[in-house]
Amino acid sequence: MDLVTRIRTQLAMFDDGAFETLSNKGLVRRARKDLQGGAAPEIVGTNETHVLLKVTDAEVKISEQGPAKAVCSCPSVELCRHILIACFWLQETRTEAPAAAVRATPEGEPPAALPPPSLDLDDTVLLQATVDVLTKLAGKKLVKSALELFSVSPEHAIHKEAGIMVDLPTVNATVRFFPGQGLEGMLCSCKAREFCSHRVLAVLLYQKAAGVVLEGAAQAPRILQETGQAPRTRNEILVATKSLLAECLHTGICHLSEATEQRLVTLSVAAVGVHLPRLSHVLRGNSDELRLLLKRDAKADEARLFSLMARTFALCQALEKTGEGLGRADLIGKYRTTYDEVGTLELCGIGAYQWETKSGFAGLTVLFWDERSQRVHSWSEARPKYQGTGFNPLQRLYQEGPWEGMLNPAQASRNRFKLMHARRNGQFRLSGSSGSRTILVGPTMPAKMNFEKLAYRSWKALAEKLATQTAIGLAEPNPLDEIVLAQPAVWGEREFDSVSQTFYWEIQDEEGLPLLLQVSYSDLEKQRITALEQLDPAALAATGVVCRAFRGLNGLRLYPISLLSEADGNQPSVINLGFSEGYQGAKPLNPEPTTDTESESLDPVEETPEIEVEPTGLFHLRLLRLNEELNRLAQRGGFLASEANQQFFRSESAFFQTAGLTVLAESLRNCGQPGTSGGKELLEAKYLALLCLEALGKTV
């Protein structure tokens, strides 16, 4: 096989994506047009290593190392259009013929095309690469970074078509390997000239997929270690936390005092001292919930506080079971999330909403859709209301930012744009870094967007999606997994219930199954409810509603964020329901909803009302009954070992033992033992009951 044929064989593995990695999409498109317009190269010479081609007014030298190492006589320092034209021509023509024969082709007649040569995807180089080899190519720092990401099994996909391609949506990169060109010939869409961490990660993931165990690659993710300088050790903090929670249950949630709240705060601070940030965070959550209860705030909920205490108790037990060398990074947590630069993202805005937390924070979140990764991204800004910062989410929506080149978050929420030098964390949240900048492309056009993994026309499919993504137990959920685009076949009836102070809108899927959009009335949600009452989906040519969709103990629920419509030039294609925005198609239904001073302080985003559904069978009914009885006992406090309680726990224990839930059955037996104080036993039983209900929610 002569040199020209070998080069052509190598180039056959390059597709447009590979060439765009070396240059850019516009240059690839221009080079193809030039070739089609008659800019046919001519082979003017060959030697042992290179082929020399004349391309219009330049000469190109190309070898078996491919286009990345090709040289052109033009002034360009990057891969130029002359090299691209030469590569395209070599791919498509009978280049193994002598140069004279190529020049003798009659004028105006294109050279005869050849079928692509058979490709031998020899991956030996990839499979035999060691950590030492990768370190020599990339350096210790980049290899260490790749190993840390590899340890958490990042999302990826491997394709073997034009060469070997490893797609890494988590870091917004695509790495290509071409047999015969070695590791040095790998290409990465980040366009780094040197061997980058993405290439290292691609090699590690490819080896893992092939069953190769690379020595030194299976390291655990970094976790925070105890320093030994705090007044109390981690174990002492965990024991003290469990003791306090058990004491709270023995006293009764309804009988707790400000002293208990202060003790929770103190333990939260102490947990920071021994580097347990997740425990510190949940203890602060316990104190915030208790503060609401002591203030008789409308947002207070004894059952929710009990659930949070049970999860905190379970977290302490899980941390106790992991020694210093067996630490779980997800259980220990992190103080601050890490944002990594991921290059350029092509995003489209799909909505914005404001929110408040029970602990006194106000915030604004803007949602974006990334077609390449098929993932929802977000940008948020929040400030504590109690510090008197004067932060107003509505005002922030129309203030400058969040990146250079963007007028304001409102513009970002309804337009397509390129975000260059984007910084993103593992949960696909975007940083408002001053180093990022945007190029506005145009308004979001729902009909032309690929919402394959976001849009749902079947509520059954939506429920199945949530079942696979809903976190159970101590697993930490990703809030962006709750964002979906519901596309109803029928927009049904809507009403504002003055008794429950809740707005309902029934939407039906393509099979006629109903589901409710619902929003509880509060001062924060006045505009959202007004907009939902006035919207006319037919007049707006509505294509769907962006929602937070998640399961509660009693079923699926949707919280509407924005409406997507087919814009006609005078109408925005993304209508943010929570903000006063002019739109056509208003159709008033109930312009003056009944107000309630107590319900105005409800947190609508975090506490969206559940859709009540009938329990699915005896097992579900018994779990709900058990959960309610545990809530009642936790609120009252005192000893559990009364005759009535013992009888109840014996009955429930026998039932769940027969059902196969032996751990829950044993925990219930412990609750009914004579002389038990009930705190520890109630917390364990509550957590196990919640765990069963969460697991059941994946199937009902």
N, C-alpha and C positions, 0 to 999 in steps of 0.2 A: 504494500500500500504506500503510494507516494505521499509527500508532505501535504500537498493540496487536499488530497482525500482525507488524510488524518485530521487536518484543520476543519474540514467540512463536517466530519463526524463529530468533532467536539462542538461545533456551532449548532448542530442539530438539536442539542440539549438546551439551547437558549430559547426562551420564549420572550414575548414583549415585556413581561414582568421583570425578567432578569436584566434585559437591556435598560429598563427604566431604573433599576437599582443602580446601574453604573452611571446613568445620566439623568434624564427626567422624561416625563410623559410627552411633553411638547416637542422635545428634540427627536424622540423616537418617531412621532407622528410626521414631523417634517422630513426626516430622512427617508421614510417609506414613500412619501409623496414625491420626493426628488428622484428616487429610483424608478417609480412608476412614470415620472415625467421624462425619462430618457437619460438620466445621469448614470449610465451603465459603466461600471469600472472595467479596467483592462489590466490583465496580468502582464507585467513588463519584466519580471525576472523572479527567479527562485534561487535559494542556496540550501544548505543543510538545515538551517534553523528558521528561516523566514521566507514568506512570500511577499513580493513587492507588487502593489497594485497602484495604478494611476486612477484617481477619482476626481473628475473635473479638473480643478487647478491645483490639486495636492497629490502627494504620494503617501501611501499607507503601508507600513510594515506590520505583518501579523504572523504570529507563531502559534504553536500548540498550546501556549499558555493562555490563549483566548483574547477577547477584546480588552480585558482589563490591562493587559501588558502591551497592547498594540500602540504603535507610534505613528504620528502623522506629522507631515512637514508644515502644516498650517500653524498659526501663532497660538491656537487654543492650548491651555494647560490642562483642560479636562478632556474627557472622552468626547470627541467632536462628531459632527454629522458625517464627515468623510469616513471615519472608522465604522460608523453604523451602516452607511451605505455599502461599504465593502463587505461587512458581515452579512447583511441581508442578501446581497448578491451571491456570496459564496454558499449560503444556505439553500438558495433556490435554483442555482444553475449547475450545468454539467462541468464542474470545475476540475474534474480529474483529467479532462482532455488537455493536450498541449496548448500552450499559450497561443501559438500560431493558429491553431484550429479555432480557438475562441475568437480571434481577431478576424478570421475568414468568414464568420457568420454573416449572411447577407444583411445589408443595412435595413433596419426597420423590422427585422424578424427577431424575436426574443430568443435567447439561448434555450435549448431543450431542458426541461425540468427533470430532475431525478426524484425518485421516491426517497423518503428519508432513510438513511442507513439504519441498520439494526443497532440498538443501543445496549451496551453491556454495562449495567449499573453496578459496577464493582465498588462495594462499600468497605473493602478491607482496611483502607486507610482510616476511615471513621471508627471502625470497630477496634482497631489496634492502638488508637491514640490513648496515651496515659496522662495522668495529671502533670507529670514532669514535662511531657511534650507540650501540653497546653500552656504550662507556665512559661516555657521558653518563647512561645509565640505571643502570649498576651500579657505576661507579667503576673506577679503574685496578687496584686490588688484586684485585678479584673477577674482572675480565677476564683479568688475568695468570694467576690460578689456573686459570681455565677453559681458557686457551690451553695451559697446561702439561699438563693432563689430555687435552685434545684431541690433542696431539702424539703420544700413545701409543695412539691409536685405541681408546678404552674400549668395552667391550661395550655395545650399545644396540639398540633395536628401534623402528621407526617405524610407527605405525598411523594410518590415515585412515578413521575411522568416525564417532565423535562428535567432530567437530573434528579437529585434528591432535595426536596424542599421541606423545611421545618417551619411551620407557621407558629408564631409566639404572640397571640393577641394580648397577653398580660403585659408585655413590654412593648407592644406595637411594633413588632419587627418580624421580618421574614428572612430566613437564612437559606441559601442555596449552596449545594455541593455538586461539583461536576467531576465524575470519575476521570482520572488521568491528570488532573490539575492539582492534586494534593490539598492539604488543609489550607495552604497559603492562597489557593485559588477560590476559596469560599467567598461568597458575596452576601452582604447583609443590607437590608433596606435602610438601615440607619446611615449608610454611606460613609462609615468610618474607614479611613485609609488603612489604619492598623487593625490587627486582629482584636476584635471587640469582645466584650463579655457575652453578647448575644450569640456569637459563633461558638464560644465555649459552652454555653448552655445548650445550644442545639446539638453539639457532639454528645454531651452527657445524656440528653433526653433520647437521642437516637440509639445510643448504646443500651439504655435502660429498656427501650421498646424491643430491642433484639435479645434481651436477656443477659446482657453482659454486666457483671458487677464490677465496677471500677473501684479499685482500692483508693480510699481517701475521699470518695465522692459521697458516701452515705453518711455525712455528718448531720447531726441534729441542728435545728435552727438555734441561733443565739438566744439565750434567755437571761433575764435579770437574776443575779446571784445575791444572796444575803451578804452584807459587808461585815457583820459582826460588831459594828460600832454603835448600834442602836441600844437603848436601855433594855428592851425586851427582844427576845428571839422570835423568829417566825412561828415556831411551834407554840410559844406562849401567847402570841397574838391570836392564833387560830383557836386555842383552847379558851381564851377569854371571850372571843366572839361567840363561840358555840354556847358557852355558859350564859352569856347575856341574852342570847336569842331564846334559849330554853327558859330562862327566868321570865322573859316577856310573855311567853305562852302560859306559864304557870300563873302569872299575875292576871293575864287576860288583856287582849289588845285594847279593849274599851276602857281599861283602868290604868293605862300607862301615863307617865308624867313627863314634864320637861327634863327631869333629871335623866331619864332613859334616853331622851333625844341627845342630850349632851354626852352621855357615855358612848353612843353610836358615833358621834362626831369625833370624839377622842380616839376611838379605835380606828376610825378612818384615817386620821392623821398618823397614828402609830403604824398602820399598814404601809404607808408611804415610806416610813423610816426603815422598814425591812424589805423594801422593793417588792411589794405586792400591789401593783396599781389597780388590777381588776377588783380585788377584794376591797380596796379603798373606795373605788367608784361605787360598788354595790352597797357598801355601808353608808355612803353619803346618800344614796337613793333611799335606803331605809329611813334615815333621819329626815329627809325631805318629806316622805310619805307620812311619817309620824307627826311632823310639824303641821301638815295640813289637817290631820285628824284632831290635834290639840286645838287648832284655831277654829274648828268646826267649819272648815272650808267646804264649799260645794264639790270641790274636786277630790275630797277625801274618800277613801274606800277601804274599809277594814279588810275585806277579802283580798284586795290587791296587795295590801301591806303584808298579810299573812303569806301570800304566794311568794312575795319578794323575800321575806324572811326564810321561807323554806328553801328557796334557791340559794340564798346566802349560806345557809347551814350546809347544804349539799356541796357548795364550792369549798367550804372549809374542810369537809371530810375528804374531798378529792385531793386537795392540796396536802393534807396530812399523809395520804397514801403514796405520794410521790416524794422520794428522797432527793437529796441534793443532786445526785447524778442522774435522776430520772425526771427532772423537772419538765413540766409541760408548758411550753411557751404560751399556748392559748389560755391556760388556766391562770398563769401568773400575769399575763397581759403586758401592755406597753404604755408608757406615759404619753407619748405623742406618736402619731402615725408618721411614716416616712414617705415623702413624695419623691419619686424618681423621674428624671426627664425621659420622655418616650417619643421624642421627635415631633412630627407633625400629625395632627389628628384632623380628620374631616368630619365635622359635627353639624347637626341641625337641632335647633331649639324646639322643644315640644311642650314647654310650659314652665310656670313658676308659681310658687305658693309661699305664704308666710306662716309662721308657726310660733308657738310658745311652749315652754316646758314647765312642769310643776315646780321646778327649782328656781324659776324666775328668769329664764333666758328667753329672748325674742330673736327670731332669725328669719332669713330669707333664703330659699333654695331655688335654683334654676336647674331644669332637667334638659339633657341633651341625648340624642341618639347617634350612635356610631355604627354605620352600616358595615364597616369592615369587620369589627369584632362582634357585631350584633349584640351590643351591650348598652345599657343605659348608663350615662355619666351624669355627674352633678357638680355644681359649685354652690357653696353655702357661705353665708356670713352671719354671725350671731354675736350678740352682746348681752351681758347681764343687765336686766332692767333695774335691779335694786341698787346698782352703783351710780345711778343718775347720769348715764352716758347720753341719754336722749336719743338712742338708736331707734329708728322707725323703719320697719321693713318696707312699708309702702314708699317712703321717701327714698330708701336705698335702691328701690327698683328703677328709679329714674335718675339716679346719680351716676357719675362717670365710672367706667370700668365694666367688668372686672379686669380686662386686659387692654393693653394698648391697641388702638384701632377699633375698639368697640365703644359705641356711644354710651350705652348703659345696659344693665342686666335685662331690661325689658326688650331691647333690641336683640340681645342674645337669645332670649326665650322663644323667638319666632322666626329666626333666620338661619340659613346655612352659612358656614364659614370655615376657614382653615385656621386652626390654632397651632402656631409654630412654637417650638421649644416648650411644648406642653409638659407640665409636671403632674403626675398622677400617683395615687396610692393604690394599695392592693384591693381596695373596695371600689375602685373606679371613681373616686372623688378627685376633682381637679383643684389644683392650687391656683390662687390668684396672683401668682408670681409676677413681679415687675419685669422679669426676663422674657415672659411670653408675650406674643403679639398675634393679632388676628388679621385675616383678609376676608372681608365680607363677600359672599358669593351671591346671595339673593334670598328671598323669602322661603321658608319651609313649604314644600309642595307635597302634601301627604300622598297624592295619587302617584307621584313619581318616586316615592321613597320605598326602600325595601325594609318593611317592618316584620319580616318573617318570624322572628323569635320574640316579638313584642306584641303583635296583634292577635286577638282571639275573637272568633265568631261563634265559638262553641263554649258554653259555660262548663260543660263536662271536661273539655280539654284544659280550660283554665284551672279547674279544681285539681286536675292531675298534675299540672305544672307546679302549683303551689305545694302539692303533696311531696314532690321530689325535692323542693328547695327549702321547705320550712325547717328551720333548725329545731332540734329536739333536745330537751334537757339543758346541759351546760354549754352546748354548741352555740357559738356566737353567730347570729344572723347577719346577713348583708341587707340593709334597708332597701337598697336599689333593686333587689330581687323581687320586691313587692310591686314595683311599677309595671303596669301593663296597659295596653291599648285595647279597650273593650269596644267592639264594633257591632252594635245591635242590629238585628234584622228588623225589629219593631221597637219604636220608642213609645212606650205605653203611658199609662196614667201616672200623674204626679199629684202630690198633696202635701200640705204642711199640717202635721198633727199638733194641735194646740195643747193637747194634754201632755204628750211626751216631749213637746218642743223640738220635734225632729222633722226634717224634710225628707220625703221619700219620692223616688222616681223609678218606676218599674221599667226595665228593659228586657227584651226577649231575644234569644239567640236564634240561629237558623233552624233549630229543631222546636222552637216554641217554648223553650224552658225559660222561666222568669228569673230575674235577679234584680236586687234593689241597689240603686245609688242612694246613699243617705248621708245627711249632714245634721249634726245636733246644733241647735241655735245657740249662739254666743255672740258677744260683741265683735269678736274676731271674724265670725262667719256671716255677718249680716249681708255683706256684698255677695258672697258665694251663693247663699240661698236666694237672694234677689235675682241674680243672674240665671240660676237654674230655673226659677219660676218663669222668667220672661223669655228664655230661649225658644226659638222655633226651629227645630232641627231641619225641617224641610226647606224653609227659606234660606237657611245657612248652608245647605248642601253638606250637612255634618257627616263626616266619615267615621267618627269614633270619639271616645272620651278617654283621656289619660287618667288613670286612677292608681291609688294604692289599694292593692287587693291582698287580703290575708285572712287566714282562718282564726276565729276565736273558738272558745269551747263550744259555742252553739252554731257554728256554721260559717259560710263564706260572707265576706263583707267588702264593699267597694266605697272608697272615698274619692270623689271626683276632683281633679286638679285643673284640667284644661280641656277644651273642646277643639278638635281638629276639624277644619272645614275646607271646602274648595273655594279659595279666595277669588273674587271677581275684580280685583283691582282697588275697590273701595272698602274691602272687607278683609281684616287680618285672617290668615289661615290658622293661627293659633290664638284662641281666646282664653286668657287666664281668668278663670272663674272667680278667684278671690280678690280681684282688683277692679276698680271702676274703669272699664274700657268701653269705648263706644263701639257698637256693632249693630248691624241691621238684623231684622228678624225678631225684634223684641215682641213678646206676646204676654202681657201681664196676666197672671193667674190669681195671685194673692199678694198684692203689694204691701199689705200691712200685717205681717205675722204678729201673733200675740207674743209679747215679751215676758220674760221671767227673770227677776233680778238675781235669783240664786243660780240659774243655769247659765248666766252670762259669763261666769268665770270658768266654765268647763273647757278642758283642753281638747279641741276637736280633732287634731291630727293624731295624737297618741291614743285618744280614747274614743274613737269612732264607734257609734252604737252597733251592737251585733244584730244580725238578722236572726230572728228567732226561728228555729226549725225543730221539728219533732225528733226526739232521740231515736236512733236507728237500732231498735231492738232492746232486749232486756239487759244485755251487757252494758250498753251505753247508758241506759237509764240508771243502772246500779252505780256506775261510776259517778254520774252527776249527783245522785243522791248521797253517795259517800262524801263527795267534795263539799256539798252544802252542809252536811252534818259536821265535818271537820272545821268548816268556817265558823259554825255556831259555837262549838266547843272552844275554839281559839279566842273568840271574842269574849266569852264568859270567864275563862280561866278556871283555876282551882284544880282539884284532883279529879281524875277521870274514873277512878275505880268504884263508882256507884253501881248498884245492881243493874239499873237500866242501861248504863254505858257498857258494862261488861257484857250484857246480853246482846247489845247492838254489835259490838266488835266481834263477839264470837260468831254471830250470824254472818257478818260480812266476811270474816276470815274464812269461814267454811265455804262460802260461795266462791271467793276468788281462788281458794286452794283448788277447788274442783275445776275452775276455769283455767288452771295452769299458771296463774300468777302467784307463784309460791313466795317470792320476796315480799310482795305487797301483803299477802296473807299473813306471813310471819310478823310483819310490822304492825298489822292490826291486832294480832294476838298480844303483842307487847303493850299496846295501848290499853288493853283491858286487864292487865295484870294487877292484882291487889297491891295497894301501897305505892303505885307509880305516881309521880308528880305530873307526868303527862307532857312536859315541855319538849324534851328531846324526841319522845315517841310520836307526838303530834307532828312535829316538823318533818320527820322522816316519812310518816304516812302521807302527809300532804304532798311532799315532793314526788313520791311514787305515784300517787293518784293523778297529779298533773302530768307526769311522764306518760302514763297510760292514756290519758285523754288526748295528749298531743300526738301520740302514735296512732290512736284511733282516728284522729282528724285527717291522717294521710289516706285513709281508706273509705271514709264515709262521705 
